[in-house]
Amino acid sequence: MSAFAAAVDLLFADPNIGRDAVHTPDGGTPVPVRIIVRRADEVTGFGEARLWSETTRIDLRVAEVANPRPGDRIDIGGDAFLIQGEPIRDRERLVWTVDLRPA
């Protein structure tokens, strides 16, 4: 295991950063996973206007979810979300970042 992989595992295991969730592939079986939630606001430029929107993004470990797809379900503390758009993998290919929308 590389130093980066060990560091990622520690971050996801930290109770102050990581959270328990359930990933259910579209038409598949639910699997418990650890996630890092990022509920950042996003400001998008549109001509001269700036649009503000709430976003929900999470990080998933590639070791736990090999191929997240749009339409997969993520349950976080009683709230259900669907993956929207294409997931993006980090440079080290250890973490997926996915955008969510309420289910």
Order of alpha helices (4+ residues) and beta strands (2+ residues): alpha-beta-beta-beta-beta-beta-beta-beta-beta
